Amino acid sequence: MAHNHDHHNHASNNINRAFAIGAVLNLIFVLVEAGYGTISNSLALIADAGHNLSDVMTLLLAWAAMTVAKRSATAKYTFGFKKATILVSLGSALFLYAALGVIIWEAMGRLRSPVSMNGVTIAVVATIGVVINTATALLFMAGRKNDLNIKGAFLHMAADAAVSAGVVVSGLVITATGWNIIDPVISIAIALVILFSGWGLLKDSLNLTMAGVPDQIDAVAVLDYLTGISGVQFVHDLHIWAASTTENVLTAHLVMQTGGSDEFLHQTAEHLHHTFNIHHTTIQIERSDISGICHVGNTNGQGGCWPGKQETVHSPCPSEGHSQ
């Protein structure tokens, strides 16, 4: 237990360090990029600086959300403040799309009226951006698979690296050919790429905000496991949702005529944790269906229901003297 606690603290310290380094590096680069973008008349640099600024805000919000999520539950917020990480991941996705909207709008104006610019300055500054954004993205690479909030930070930084790479190409082409129109064209192309790549983050964030089942959990498999437990006649009021971007919750009612022991509850919770990545389990044992109605017709012979899985059949209970 002490080892796990130390490991958790070490991982937490690494993430805090990643947020701090990422925010400081990108804020400095935003100031440099905006300044040189103005001097060189490059929309691509100015747009990239604006996009980077939105990412600095995203990093700070994500960092704040992870800090707030560690606060203890209160009488008013009985689940604690973990949900803040989900809200920030949604905000992160919306910030990304808002920044892209501004970039595309400005680029369309430049397509109609191309502006002369210094291609060498653009390429040099953007190259620095590639290095900084790539280094920042790598800081979040390890944690992106287990935390949607960190995944959002990683995608933002990776997208920034892609944008900066495109701006480098823009600067080199302008230097070689004098085609100033390539600046807004590259800006629009990169914006469209990020638009599609960020869709997964927006979709996942909306799903968790609406208390949907996290994508990595197979809800039907969970139901099959619960209804397949010896002694379980029926499962109802099964709910699975995310308390945060890293913690999942399950509640369910199990109808068991023999009842359930503390050991049974513990073993079931452990199985759900290790097999389905469900961290908090609340199970209510019922010896009979309180409504007096039995539910039959599950594919595995046990009782259970899940929207879209089967049509639940209602019939009088055998104990009432009727045939099933």
Beta strands, then each sheet from edge to edge (+ up, - down):
strand 1: 234-242
strand 2: 248-255
strand 3: 280-286
strand 4: 293-296
strand 5: 313-316
sheet 1: 1+ 2- 3-
sheet 2: 4+ 5-
end
